[in-house]
Amino acid sequence: MSEIYQIAIDGPSGSGKSTLAKGVSKVLGIMYLDTGAMYRTCGLSALKRGISPRDEDAVKKMLEDMSLEIEFIDGEQHMILDGEDVTGQIRTPEVSIAASDISALPVIRKAMVEKQRAIASKQTFVLDGRDIGSNVLPNAKYKFFLTASAEKRAERRLAELNAKGDFSQNYEEVLRDIEYRDKQDSERASAPLVKVADAIEIDTSVIGIEETRDLLLSYIK
Ligand code: DC
């Protein structure tokens, strides 16, 4: 049997993590786990139940009676919340903020990290997130940390939203949300976004996504 290993790709919102992780998983023929989608689903769950994603007691109760499952169908990750496939509902600006808020709560992080470790222990995976190399899988074989200026990331996020037909925000609003999430994701007490010493740092505002993917692969091969 071939060796099971993990590739960790961490970085702030809009740094290109998911595009790169998808590209790497395709080229290497390995699985891809988008951990942000898990926090997004928790954020969506709070919004659906009408509770604040910052209210620790209410979120704790929510976790007790909510079911969150991940299914991989034809290589695509589907998020199943209380039996409903919510994959198409977790990319809105409102859910992005709720995900950042709820992910600061230790009770949520503990539950998600347990799931992530269980999933990644069974098969070779590339995972993207904020704390994969630092906390979820400190022994990952390869660790990358992506950066890019907030302005560049806002440009990309806006293009992504517009491509999906979402014109609910302009550039300034997208930038403001990115800055809000950057601050919160890196300043929270529990497993904040941080570059670990053994991660390879790549600035994706300087080189394009395809070049970055090839650079990443050159470290792996
Ligand atoms: O990567 P993303 O934008 O889909 O992530 C959504 C939110 O989830 C992000 O603001 C922070 C949180 N997150 C986290 O705390 N830890 C992870 N491993 C992945 C995401």
Boltz pocket constraint, residues with backbone or C-beta under 6 A from the ligand:
constraints:
  - pocket:
      binder: B
      contacts: [[A, 11], [A, 13], [A, 14], [A, 35], [A, 36], [A, 37], [A, 39], [A, 40], [A, 96], [A, 99], [A, 100], [A, 103], [A, 104], [A, 128], [A, 129], [A, 130], [A, 131], [A, 132], [A, 181], [A, 185], [A, 191]]
      max_distance: 6.0
